Amino acid sequence: MLSVLAERFSPYAFDPEKAVPEGDLEALFEAARWTMSSYNAQPWRYLVGVRGKDDRWEKIHACLVEGNQPWTANAPVLVLGFVRDNFDFNGQPNIAAEHDLGAASAMLTVEATARGLAVHQMIGVDLDKVVAAFDLPEGTRPLTALAIGYHGSADVVPEAYAERDAKPRERLSAADILL
């Protein structure tokens, strides 16, 4: 197994002082771009907000559920993940679209880990707020969010989140996930 897979960590504490270099950010989405997908449809889309660049970061942050807002406040990059529910080539439903978005976000996360960055994926997004806040292309549905940055010190997040970061990482064994 590649060591980068075991090194991956989804922190709650992000370093508020350390910006993500633009070249690294571009590389993450290049990794997502090369992800496999059903019929090569590539049904994922991302909306990226970089703190201080424009108003997208603030608008994305406002769309996160209340429980995600305290710890994402320090993430230098916030991203919304979207799916295109129908295939472009025939207009039929793409029942793999959500799976493919997950795969693209996973590849993005592996690339980030290899570059010393951390990604925390989340489903805690108020989807109605996303639709109201952004002018989305027709057929594009919001689904997830990602916080991207460098793992920070526990003192930058409320204690409950710091405690979660401090817990040992546990995974089921390979035998437990194989049927």
ZALUMZA-178862 format. One line per field, with one value per residue (C-alpha): x, y, z; residue number from 1; residue in three letters. Coordinates in steps of 0.001 Angstrom, whole numbers, always signed. Layout:
REM ZALUMZA-178862
xx: (X, ...)
yy: (Y, ...)
zz: (Z, ...)
resi: (NUM, ...)
resn: (ALA, ...)
//
This chain:
REM ZALUMZA-178862
xx: (+0, +1165, +2167, +323, -2971, -2259, -888, -4148, -5855, -9008, -8250, -10570, -7679, -6255, -3352, -4980, -1650, -574, -2097, -2222, +81, -1861, +235, -605, -4284, -4208, -2522, -5321, -7959, -5758, -5712, -9509, -9719, -7922, -10216, -12061, -15816, -18753, -18717, -15928, -18695, -16677, -19899, -18164, -17816, -16132, -16562, -13442, -13219, -9799, -9767, -9058, -9255, -12912, -16247, -16560, -14892, -17336, -20325, -19283, -18646, -22147, -23589, -22001, -24146, -23681, -21570, -18989, -18619, -16471, -13695, -13745, -13242, -9458, -9330, -7688, -9636, -13267, -14720, -18202, -18629, -21404, -22721, -24286, -27146, -27587, -25130, -24319, -24102, -27671, -29478, -30176, -29740, -26193, -26701, -22914, -22551, -22291, -19864, -17747, -17680, -16475, -13753, -12604, -12530, -10543, -7944, -7787, -7232, -4416, -2676, -3123, -1645, +1363, +1926, +1683, -1845, -4911, -8452, -11532, -14495, -17970, -21589, -22768, -23874, -27165, -27905, -30739, -28336, -25856, -28514, -29582, -26014, -24544, -25615, -25318, -25427, -28636, -28404, -25695, -26600, -24628, -23686, -20501, -17842, -14120, -11857, -8264, -5152, -2335, -3011, -2942, -2537, -5320, -5633, -7203, -10455, -12978, -12028, -14545, -12970, -9421, -10343, -11551, -8249, -6308, -8089, -6167, -7152, -8965, -10012, -11762, -9438, -9314, -11039, -13903, -14596, -14437, -17702)
yy: (+0, +3528, +5232, +8412, +6543, +5764, +9290, +10923, +12704, +14827, +17416, +19875, +22205, +24079, +26519, +29949, +31582, +29293, +29786, +27015, +27830, +28345, +25727, +23124, +23974, +23618, +20219, +18979, +19710, +18267, +15023, +15173, +15801, +12518, +10406, +7509, +7839, +5961, +6377, +8912, +11425, +13272, +14455, +16301, +20046, +22129, +25699, +26945, +29705, +30965, +33154, +36769, +36219, +37144, +36590, +32891, +31658, +33607, +32497, +28843, +29116, +30531, +27466, +24964, +23569, +25152, +22261, +22680, +26443, +26710, +24414, +25447, +29087, +28599, +26618, +28761, +27009, +25900, +23945, +22859, +19613, +19206, +16446, +16498, +14041, +13257, +12103, +14827, +12336, +10994, +12975, +9815, +9662, +8983, +6838, +6783, +10578, +10716, +7800, +9542, +12817, +10799, +9182, +12549, +14031, +11009, +11478, +15177, +14198, +11767, +14469, +16921, +14480, +13883, +17662, +17984, +19375, +18134, +17789, +17344, +16203, +16875, +16325, +18958, +21553, +23428, +22622, +25155, +27907, +26812, +27013, +30465, +31790, +30699, +30888, +27203, +25719, +23820, +20163, +20779, +19709, +20608, +17682, +18024, +20388, +20183, +22186, +22328, +23608, +22672, +20809, +23350, +23500, +22233, +25684, +27177, +25186, +24714, +21950, +19395, +19528, +19442, +16296, +14652, +15480, +13978, +10620, +7699, +6942, +3643, +1616, -1707, -4502, -5695, -8889, -6817, -4983, -8018, -9966)
zz: (+0, -714, +2542, +1548, +1981, +5636, +6218, +5102, +7982, +8115, +10786, +12412, +13228, +10246, +10418, +9948, +9047, +6217, +2764, +186, -2746, -5973, -7785, -5147, -5339, -9124, -8758, -6474, -9082, -11809, -9779, -9540, -13285, -14051, -11884, -13478, -13933, -15369, -19174, -18606, -17854, -15195, -13514, -10682, -10472, -7793, -6627, -4843, -2266, -1183, +1902, +946, -2826, -3336, -1571, -2437, +774, +2942, +870, +1068, +4812, +5305, +3519, +5908, +8695, +12101, +13425, +10664, +10849, +14027, +12843, +9158, +10140, +9933, +6680, +3986, +1217, +1192, -1702, -2669, -4581, -7140, -9366, -12790, -12412, -16107, -18733, -21256, -24128, -23829, -21112, -19107, -15301, -14159, -11060, -10531, -10319, -6514, -6483, -9116, -7136, -4142, -6237, -7601, -4091, -2885, -5626, -4772, -1137, -1977, -4018, -1151, +1362, -881, -858, +2936, +2851, +4677, +3353, +5490, +3417, +4745, +3890, +6403, +3875, +3669, +31, -232, +855, -1811, -4512, -3273, -2929, -6263, -9885, -10752, -14225, -14935, -13994, -11387, -7856, -4694, -2480, -421, +859, +1537, +3802, +2546, +4281, +6604, +9848, +12645, +16385, +18656, +20248, +17099, +17418, +20223, +22676, +21383, +17918, +19317, +21250, +18036, +16326, +19240, +19165, +17660, +14090, +13881, +10871, +10437, +9430, +5832, +6978, +8413, +5166, +2918, +2629)
resi: (1, 2, 3, 4, 5, 6, 7, 8, 9, 10, 11, 12, 13, 14, 15, 16, 17, 18, 19, 20, 21, 22, 23, 24, 25, 26, 27, 28, 29, 30, 31, 32, 33, 34, 35, 36, 37, 38, 39, 40, 41, 42, 43, 44, 45, 46, 47, 48, 49, 50, 51, 52, 53, 54, 55, 56, 57, 58, 59, 60, 61, 62, 63, 64, 65, 66, 67, 68, 69, 70, 71, 72, 73, 74, 75, 76, 77, 78, 79, 80, 81, 82, 83, 84, 85, 86, 87, 88, 89, 90, 91, 92, 93, 94, 95, 96, 97, 98, 99, 100, 101, 102, 103, 104, 105, 106, 107, 108, 109, 110, 111, 112, 113, 114, 115, 116, 117, 118, 119, 120, 121, 122, 123, 124, 125, 126, 127, 128, 129, 130, 131, 132, 133, 134, 135, 136, 137, 138, 139, 140, 141, 142, 143, 144, 145, 146, 147, 148, 149, 150, 151, 152, 153, 154, 155, 156, 157, 158, 159, 160, 161, 162, 163, 164, 165, 166, 167, 168, 169, 170, 171, 172, 173, 174, 175, 176, 177, 178, 179)
resn: (MET, LEU, SER, VAL, LEU, ALA, GLU, ARG, PHE, SER, PRO, TYR, ALA, PHE, ASP, PRO, GLU, LYS, ALA, VAL, PRO, GLU, GLY, ASP, LEU, GLU, ALA, LEU, PHE, GLU, ALA, ALA, ARG, TRP, THR, MET, SER, SER, TYR, ASN, ALA, GLN, PRO, TRP, ARG, TYR, LEU, VAL, GLY, VAL, ARG, GLY, LYS, ASP, ASP, ARG, TRP, GLU, LYS, ILE, HIS, ALA, CYS, LEU, VAL, GLU, GLY, ASN, GLN, PRO, TRP, THR, ALA, ASN, ALA, PRO, VAL, LEU, VAL, LEU, GLY, PHE, VAL, ARG, ASP, ASN, PHE, ASP, PHE, ASN, GLY, GLN, PRO, ASN, ILE, ALA, ALA, GLU, HIS, ASP, LEU, GLY, ALA, ALA, SER, ALA, MET, LEU, THR, VAL, GLU, ALA, THR, ALA, ARG, GLY, LEU, ALA, VAL, HIS, GLN, MET, ILE, GLY, VAL, ASP, LEU, ASP, LYS, VAL, VAL, ALA, ALA, PHE, ASP, LEU, PRO, GLU, GLY, THR, ARG, PRO, LEU, THR, ALA, LEU, ALA, ILE, GLY, TYR, HIS, GLY, SER, ALA, ASP, VAL, VAL, PRO, GLU, ALA, TYR, ALA, GLU, ARG, ASP, ALA, LYS, PRO, ARG, GLU, ARG, LEU, SER, ALA, ALA, ASP, ILE, LEU, LEU)
//
